[in-house]
């Protein structure tokens, strides 16, 4: 019985570690993408207002 509980605890710890690792990798990839955008200038399109003034 103790072996089953030990194996369950090990599997649970491994699952938590993998989930944390996956979320860290996702955060790192988002941070890398944002850093590439910092090197570029303003990427927003230029909008010209053509409506007549009232």
MOPAC internal coordinates of N, CA, C and O (Angstrom, degrees):
PM7 1SCF
backbone

  N    0.0000 0     0.00 0     0.00 0    0    0    0
  C    1.4482 1     0.00 0     0.00 0    1    0    0
  C    1.5308 1   111.10 1     0.00 0    2    1    0
  O    1.2310 1   120.83 1   140.90 1    3    2    1
  N    1.3340 1   116.02 1   -39.10 1    3    2    1
  C    1.4528 1   119.92 1  -179.98 1    5    3    2
  C    1.5240 1   111.20 1   -65.57 1    6    5    3
  O    1.2310 1   120.84 1   145.42 1    7    6    5
  N    1.3241 1   116.00 1   -34.58 1    7    6    5
  C    1.4641 1   119.77 1   179.96 1    9    7    6
  C    1.5223 1   110.33 1   -66.12 1   10    9    7
  O    1.2310 1   119.96 1   140.46 1   11   10    9
  N    1.3117 1   117.68 1   -39.54 1   11   10    9
  C    1.4625 1   121.77 1   179.59 1   13   11   10
  C    1.5262 1   109.92 1   -64.29 1   14   13   11
  O    1.2310 1   120.26 1   136.60 1   15   14   13
  N    1.3149 1   117.11 1   -43.40 1   15   14   13
  C    1.4662 1   121.12 1   178.60 1   17   15   14
  C    1.5235 1   110.35 1   -64.63 1   18   17   15
  O    1.2310 1   120.20 1   139.77 1   19   18   17
  N    1.3378 1   117.22 1   -40.23 1   19   18   17
  C    1.4549 1   121.61 1   178.56 1   21   19   18
  C    1.5260 1   110.76 1   -64.18 1   22   21   19
  O    1.2310 1   120.08 1   135.32 1   23   22   21
  N    1.3147 1   117.44 1   -44.68 1   23   22   21
  C    1.4591 1   120.86 1   178.56 1   25   23   22
  C    1.5313 1   110.97 1   -63.95 1   26   25   23
  O    1.2310 1   120.21 1   140.84 1   27   26   25
  N    1.3096 1   117.21 1   -39.16 1   27   26   25
  C    1.4606 1   121.03 1   177.60 1   29   27   26
  C    1.5238 1   110.65 1   -63.96 1   30   29   27
  O    1.2310 1   120.12 1   138.66 1   31   30   29
  N    1.3136 1   117.38 1   -41.34 1   31   30   29
  C    1.4653 1   121.44 1   179.41 1   33   31   30
  C    1.5345 1   110.41 1   -65.74 1   34   33   31
  O    1.2310 1   120.42 1   138.97 1   35   34   33
  N    1.3230 1   116.80 1   -41.03 1   35   34   33
  C    1.4613 1   120.32 1   178.88 1   37   35   34
  C    1.5201 1   110.39 1   -64.99 1   38   37   35
  O    1.2310 1   120.15 1   137.11 1   39   38   37
  N    1.3326 1   117.31 1   -42.89 1   39   38   37
  C    1.4651 1   120.83 1   179.12 1   41   39   38
  C    1.5183 1   110.83 1   -64.51 1   42   41   39
  O    1.2310 1   120.15 1   140.44 1   43   42   41
  N    1.3082 1   117.32 1   -39.56 1   43   42   41
  C    1.4560 1   121.73 1   178.67 1   45   43   42
  C    1.5298 1   110.71 1   -65.29 1   46   45   43
  O    1.2310 1   120.21 1   136.48 1   47   46   45
  N    1.3182 1   117.20 1   -43.52 1   47   46   45
  C    1.4626 1   121.00 1   178.81 1   49   47   46
  C    1.5267 1   110.58 1   -64.43 1   50   49   47
  O    1.2310 1   120.00 1   140.03 1   51   50   49
  N    1.3191 1   117.61 1   -39.97 1   51   50   49
  C    1.4520 1   121.24 1   178.24 1   53   51   50
  C    1.5310 1   110.76 1   -64.33 1   54   53   51
  O    1.2310 1   120.18 1   138.67 1   55   54   53
  N    1.3108 1   117.27 1   -41.33 1   55   54   53
  C    1.4642 1   121.41 1   178.00 1   57   55   54
  C    1.5153 1   112.00 1   -62.97 1   58   57   55
  O    1.2310 1   120.28 1   137.35 1   59   58   57
  N    1.3129 1   117.06 1   -42.65 1   59   58   57
  C    1.4651 1   120.92 1   179.28 1   61   59   58
  C    1.5263 1   110.12 1   -65.44 1   62   61   59
  O    1.2310 1   120.46 1   139.46 1   63   62   61
  N    1.3119 1   116.73 1   -40.54 1   63   62   61
  C    1.4620 1   120.72 1   179.45 1   65   63   62
  C    1.5192 1   111.35 1   -64.53 1   66   65   63
  O    1.2310 1   120.31 1   136.93 1   67   66   65
  N    1.3180 1   117.02 1   -43.07 1   67   66   65
  C    1.4642 1   120.52 1   179.21 1   69   67   66
  C    1.5202 1   111.48 1   -65.60 1   70   69   67
  O    1.2310 1   120.29 1   140.96 1   71   70   69
  N    1.3229 1   117.05 1   -39.04 1   71   70   69
  C    1.4622 1   120.42 1   178.93 1   73   71   70
  C    1.5268 1   110.44 1   -65.07 1   74   73   71
  O    1.2310 1   119.93 1   137.69 1   75   74   73
  N    1.3196 1   117.74 1   -42.31 1   75   74   73
  C    1.4625 1   121.90 1   178.19 1   77   75   74
  C    1.5218 1   110.51 1   -64.33 1   78   77   75
  O    1.2310 1   120.59 1   139.03 1   79   78   77
  N    1.3126 1   116.48 1   -40.97 1   79   78   77
  C    1.4586 1   120.85 1   179.60 1   81   79   78
  C    1.5253 1   110.86 1   -64.24 1   82   81   79
  O    1.2310 1   120.28 1   138.93 1   83   82   81
  N    1.3170 1   117.06 1   -41.07 1   83   82   81
  C    1.4664 1   120.69 1   179.35 1   85   83   82
  C    1.5221 1   111.25 1   -65.37 1   86   85   83
  O    1.2310 1   120.09 1   139.24 1   87   86   85
  N    1.3259 1   117.44 1   -40.76 1   87   86   85
  C    1.4627 1   119.61 1   179.45 1   89   87   86
  C    1.5343 1   110.74 1   -68.83 1   90   89   87
  O    1.2310 1   120.20 1   144.98 1   91   90   89
  N    1.3287 1   117.22 1   -35.02 1   91   90   89
  C    1.4680 1   120.24 1   176.56 1   93   91   90
  C    1.5238 1   110.71 1   -65.73 1   94   93   91
  O    1.2310 1   120.00 1   138.15 1   95   94   93
  N    1.3247 1   117.61 1   -41.85 1   95   94   93
  C    1.4654 1   121.02 1   179.06 1   97   95   94
  C    1.5271 1   110.57 1   -63.78 1   98   97   95
  O    1.2310 1   120.34 1   141.63 1   99   98   97
  N    1.3182 1   116.96 1   -38.37 1   99   98   97
  C    1.4601 1   120.94 1   178.60 1  101   99   98
  C    1.5267 1   110.31 1   -64.85 1  102  101   99
  O    1.2310 1   120.50 1   137.41 1  103  102  101
  N    1.3249 1   116.65 1   -42.59 1  103  102  101
  C    1.4657 1   121.19 1   179.39 1  105  103  102
  C    1.5236 1   111.08 1   -65.03 1  106  105  103
  O    1.2310 1   120.41 1   140.39 1  107  106  105
  N    1.3263 1   116.82 1   -39.61 1  107  106  105
  C    1.4620 1   120.73 1   179.09 1  109  107  106
  C    1.5222 1   110.80 1   -65.68 1  110  109  107
  O    1.2310 1   120.03 1   139.20 1  111  110  109
  N    1.3271 1   117.54 1   -40.80 1  111  110  109
  C    1.4637 1   119.53 1  -179.95 1  113  111  110
  C    1.5282 1   111.02 1   -67.02 1  114  113  111
  O    1.2310 1   120.07 1   143.15 1  115  114  113
  N    1.3207 1   117.47 1   -36.85 1  115  114  113
  C    1.4717 1   120.62 1   176.93 1  117  115  114
  C    1.5266 1   109.85 1   -65.69 1  118  117  115
  O    1.2310 1   120.62 1   138.05 1  119  118  117
  N    1.3286 1   116.41 1   -41.95 1  119  118  117
  C    1.4625 1   120.50 1   179.38 1  121  119  118
  C    1.5256 1   111.17 1   -64.37 1  122  121  119
  O    1.2310 1   120.01 1   140.54 1  123  122  121
  N    1.3321 1   117.58 1   -39.46 1  123  122  121
  C    1.4696 1   120.88 1   178.21 1  125  123  122
  C    1.5206 1   110.87 1   -64.26 1  126  125  123
  O    1.2310 1   120.74 1   138.90 1  127  126  125
  N    1.3405 1   116.20 1   -41.10 1  127  126  125
  C    1.4634 1   119.76 1   179.82 1  129  127  126
  C    1.5268 1   110.80 1   -65.12 1  130  129  127
  O    1.2310 1   120.03 1   139.22 1  131  130  129
  N    1.3199 1   117.54 1   -40.78 1  131  130  129
  C    1.4599 1   120.49 1   178.51 1  133  131  130
  C    1.5259 1   111.22 1   -65.92 1  134  133  131
  O    1.2310 1   120.26 1   144.59 1  135  134  133
  N    1.3294 1   117.11 1   -35.41 1  135  134  133
  C    1.4630 1   120.05 1   178.25 1  137  135  134
  C    1.5193 1   111.40 1   -66.96 1  138  137  135
  O    1.2310 1   119.48 1   147.27 1  139  138  137
  N    1.3353 1   118.60 1   -32.73 1  139  138  137
  C    1.4649 1   119.77 1   177.28 1  141  139  138
  C    1.5218 1   110.05 1   -68.63 1  142  141  139
  O    1.2310 1   119.80 1   146.95 1  143  142  141
  N    1.3235 1   117.99 1   -33.05 1  143  142  141
  C    1.4604 1   120.29 1   178.25 1  145  143  142
  C    1.5218 1   111.81 1   -71.57 1  146  145  143
  O    1.2310 1   119.67 1   153.76 1  147  146  145
  N    1.3197 1   118.23 1   -26.24 1  147  146  145
  C    1.4653 1   121.01 1   179.23 1  149  147  146
  C    1.5227 1   110.78 1   -66.33 1  150  149  147
  O    1.2310 1   120.14 1   151.15 1  151  150  149
  N    1.3225 1   117.33 1   -28.85 1  151  150  149
  C    1.4633 1   120.68 1  -179.00 1  153  151  150
  C    1.5235 1   111.40 1   -72.58 1  154  153  151
  O    1.2310 1   120.14 1   152.76 1  155  154  153
  N    1.3187 1   117.34 1   -27.24 1  155  154  153
  C    1.4553 1   120.67 1   178.84 1  157  155  154
  C    1.5256 1   109.31 1   -84.20 1  158  157  155
  O    1.2310 1   121.28 1   -17.83 1  159  158  157
  N    1.3109 1   115.16 1   162.17 1  159  158  157
  C    1.4576 1   119.10 1   176.72 1  161  159  158
  C    1.5168 1   109.81 1   -77.25 1  162  161  159
  O    1.2310 1   121.24 1    29.88 1  163  162  161
  N    1.2880 1   115.24 1  -150.12 1  163  162  161
  C    1.4467 1   120.71 1   178.63 1  165  163  162
  C    1.5255 1   108.94 1   -75.21 1  166  165  163
  O    1.2310 1   120.33 1   -60.44 1  167  166  165
  N    1.3162 1   116.98 1   119.56 1  167  166  165
  C    1.4583 1   121.21 1  -177.45 1  169  167  166
  C    1.5271 1   112.19 1   -95.85 1  170  169  167
  O    1.2310 1   120.38 1  -174.30 1  171  170  169
  N    1.3199 1   116.87 1     5.70 1  171  170  169
  C    1.4546 1   119.44 1  -179.83 1  173  171  170
  C    1.5270 1   109.51 1   -76.10 1  174  173  171
  O    1.2310 1   119.83 1   -36.15 1  175  174  173
  N    1.3218 1   117.93 1   143.85 1  175  174  173
  C    1.4601 1   119.54 1   179.16 1  177  175  174
  C    1.5260 1   111.22 1   -70.97 1  178  177  175
  O    1.2310 1   121.08 1   -27.96 1  179  178  177
  N    1.3180 1   115.54 1   152.04 1  179  178  177
  C    1.4615 1   121.07 1   178.44 1  181  179  178
  C    1.5155 1   107.57 1   -83.08 1  182  181  179
  O    1.2310 1   120.47 1   -49.73 1  183  182  181
  N    1.3160 1   116.71 1   130.27 1  183  182  181
  C    1.4689 1   121.86 1  -178.54 1  185  183  182
  C    1.5151 1   108.05 1  -114.23 1  186  185  183
  O    1.2310 1   121.05 1   -53.10 1  187  186  185
  N    1.3164 1   115.60 1   126.90 1  187  186  185
  C    1.4579 1   120.28 1   176.16 1  189  187  186
  C    1.5246 1   108.94 1  -106.68 1  190  189  187
  O    1.2310 1   120.68 1   -48.64 1  191  190  189
  N    1.3196 1   116.30 1   131.36 1  191  190  189
  C    1.4515 1   121.17 1   178.77 1  193  191  190
  C    1.5276 1   108.06 1   -88.44 1  194  193  191
  O    1.2310 1   120.49 1   -60.02 1  195  194  193
  N    1.3213 1   116.67 1   119.98 1  195  194  193
  C    1.4603 1   120.34 1  -176.99 1  197  195  194
  C    1.5278 1   112.87 1  -113.01 1  198  197  195
  O    1.2310 1   120.58 1  -173.82 1  199  198  197
  N    1.3223 1   116.49 1     6.18 1  199  198  197
  C    1.4647 1   119.65 1   179.88 1  201  199  198
  C    1.5286 1   110.11 1   -74.68 1  202  201  199
  O    1.2310 1   119.98 1   -36.52 1  203  202  201
  N    1.3282 1   117.65 1   143.48 1  203  202  201
  C    1.4635 1   118.97 1   178.34 1  205  203  202
  C    1.5292 1   110.76 1   -69.05 1  206  205  203
  O    1.2310 1   121.41 1   -31.10 1  207  206  205
  N    1.3292 1   114.90 1   148.90 1  207  206  205
  C    1.4566 1   118.76 1   178.51 1  209  207  206
  C    1.5216 1   108.97 1   -79.56 1  210  209  207
  O    1.2310 1   120.41 1   -38.83 1  211  210  209
  N    1.3058 1   116.82 1   141.17 1  211  210  209
  C    1.4658 1   118.71 1   179.55 1  213  211  210
  C    1.4996 1   112.14 1  -100.04 1  214  213  211
  O    1.2310 1   120.10 1   180.00 1  215  214  213

